[in-house]
Amino acid sequence: MTSSGVQSLEQACEAFVAWLDRRVIAAGRGDGLDRLEVAPSGTFWLGRLSCEDEVKDGLNDDRSERLDPCAIGIRLRPAGGPPWSMSVTVRARAWGKDEPKDPDPRGRWWRSDLVEEVVSVLVDGAGTEAGSKQLEDAFAAVGVPGLSAKVKVDVEDWHKQTELVVQLVNTSPIKAPGLADSHLFETQIEVRGLSTVPFQLEALPDSFRYDRQVPAYGVNVGVEVLAPDVFRTTDTVTVQTFRPTYWNGADAPPDLSFATLAADPIPQLTALVEALAAYDEAHWSPSVLDARQAAEGWTPAMRAEANRSAGEVFGELDRLRTGLELLRARPELCRAFQLMNKAIARSARGYDTWRPFQIGFLLATVRFLVERDEEAEYVDTVWFATGGGKTETYLGLLLTAAFFDRLTGKTMGVTAWSRFPLRLLSLQQTQRFADALAGAEMVRQEENVGGTPFSLGFLVGQAGTPNKVVPKAEKDEITPDSPGMPDKYQVLLHCPFCRAEKLTMRFDRKRWMLEHRCTNPDCTNGSRPLPMYVVDQEVFRFLPTVVVGTLDKAASIGMQQAMRGLVGPPQKVCSVPWHGFTYAQRSSSPNGCLVPDCQGGPALRDLPMDGERFGPSLRLQDELHLLRDSLGAVDSHYESLLDHLQQRLCGSRAKIVASSATLTGYEHQVDVLYRRRGRVFPQPGPRAGESFWTMPTDEPLRRFVAVAPRGVTLEHVSDRTLDTLQRCIRELKDEPARVCADAGIDLQHVEKLVSLYGTDVVYGTTLYDVEAAGRSLGSNNTVSGINVEQLTGQTDFDEVRAILDRLDHPEPNFDDRIHVIAASSMLSHGVDVDRLNTMVMLGLPLTTAEFIQTTARVGRRHPGLVYVLHKIGRERDAQTFRHFGPYVRQGDRFVDAIPITRRSRRVLDLTIPGVVGARTLMIREPASKQRLSTPANLRGYARDSGMSPAGEAAEIAALLGFDDVTDPLHCEQIAQWMREWFADLDDPSTRARFTSELGPRQPMRSLRDVEASAPIHEDRRS
């Protein structure tokens, strides 16, 4: 309760989550049930034990025993030598069955009373068994004669220290007279009286930040510590995480509100930097580290790690000081920072101040705007807990750069190109960009800042929005009259200027533009189309201030000359108003204008700005950790190509800023991807979960519940879990007084709780799992009327928008709402819906980073509940279940280093055509002042300009970072490819119609073309 004695919404949410969890566990164990119509062994997945003989008669391997075990236990490390004494409390129930002649209307199966026996155990060095007769008599006493069990203690003395495994084993016969079911149910053991020492978590190395001690390990179960040396098994492993606060300084935080920083930022920024300096001195000075080393018993390696971390922390402090001094010394930079704050104040909803780490990042990186060459050497990565505000952080940096560009003479063109590594860019992420840029545009107008309006481009291509709109369709091309046009291509969820959801789509044939328009008569944007471009060719025609899109589109740089506008200057400007920039002349665009059938003629206008200023200031990479394996390898070559083109066209390189869910191996990943040095912000603090920028509170964030199903399929457990969650929410809605009394909730919160917990997410790691979950819920649930929707990479663009809208604005009638979202990895990035607070995971995701990102989609603002259904037959899932507590609390340490290399010869074979094509389109053709789209034209240019296979191969090897000494095979591969390309070019009888068709292979159309798909067949029992 609050100080006033009134229960807050958050307290009600916390109590409701605990009640939901109790109900789900009860459904899995059978708690509270007296009768069943069906066999309990096919119903319950928690607390049950198969009989020992049945396990022995099976496959007799660890995997099959985990799927339906005959024992549960606790692994302990005794403090002394043998003999060891302990008491083991055994708890269990059984299920019997009535005779057919005496049916019970509630069901023939009945539950026995609880067996609860304390077994005294004395163990010598060889192990022992105890309690068999005692437990057999106890089962007979509750009406289930024939059932039997024993307490077994194994002594394992081959480890570094002796370990005891205390187990309850079901020794019942498979079949016996009068025995209806040989399983034991609701089993539990409790061990007391044994003095123990903790284990050291083997999966992680020593670190001065983390505690690796584990009191005990479970065998087929979890373990909770009730008191020192008192251990009890649990059927699930529950880990509660807590919401952070974003300040850990000694004094009150400075005023970092948008209004204050827009008016006079220097005093508050100075206070922030001084507070950081004081914190660093108090926690990272040599004397402080000396004291911690002595008190905590650090090894020399741990102290060396602490010294390195201290150096990085003080280096971070120096960068903040530099950023502060630049704001003091450079008026145009300070003004850009102030205008950015004013813009964010316009666009933000629900908050009016920065979190300190966000401003810290801006101060640490703003130097790139005035010292571009030096800062371009570094990739600055924002590393912070998901939901902490990373997107808003780099939006602040982006707007600062956009205003700085305008104030220093860049009046148009792209300031930032932001890429997301998924096929379907989150519409919510795009909306955030649009809102921020609309706020900036309003400020630009008010402050009389010159240049074209701030605008946003959406570059995802045919999978989401059209590559182009043509007058007459050929193949799959889009025309103004295509089915669904123009409404299906609405990207924005609301007007970024006025927030009204009164958007309409229109195709303007005169301007040849697909427009978002706000129909609110009071909108500050008036009747003008919103500054939003969703057709690829419109992005190239108008070069919006910020381009957001999927990583895949970078491949177009090798085929589409108009992509040049994202790395350098376009060629000219069409003389027809609203036609925009022009590029290469082609048969379909004889003057280079991208508007079909342009009547402007050859009289083009010169660029109104120095061409070198067209190079973008920033390339933003969201979710850096997903650029791995083949995708990362391909992208590394295209990143080098983008740098090469911008350097040749503008004499500069873009600054790269990224966000990531993990730090593991980021230095290597950044080096491979970008051939630059990696920096991370903020640096981790002196202890896990604590730094100057953040510390945990006692406010619940997410309750993680690890489940290892026994004897039934994962799909059964998922269905029953979701069925129980949906039944609970309906009980709350229909019987609020009873449920509130049972859960300890004030009645005033019922309506809000129904909204916040009425939509569950079931998350599958494969499309098969997602689709199966959706189908299964439609047929196997006991609750009627569960509405299921899917969110996967296969979901149509307009359907995604409609689903998100329904989630944000649920129907008034609960029965009409979405009750379950069956989702794949597309949900795990950038989808922020406050009403998603319960999740069921069908198996562990393939990587820990995905686990972190996925589970962060629930509990964004209110306490969340996540059930992780382990595919316990898999070794990785079994190991994670064993140390699930540390896995959740120290998740970033379980993240594998990113597997990535740029030296794959297979990948090189795929990327060479794009590199050659891009250099031809972006550099050669503009310099030649003629069309080089056909082999005949290019042949003449190559001859006249002195192009040669050796020369081109040397340039390509250099731009990709290969040299003859360290990479002779790669250099020879490039040289051989170029020899074949030139041979094809020089052949008058070549079958190539266009230059992109020359050589052994054509350029990639998507960076994901490297990813071969293959069917995966999985044992569904796991």
Disulfide bonds with the S-S distance in Angstrom:
none
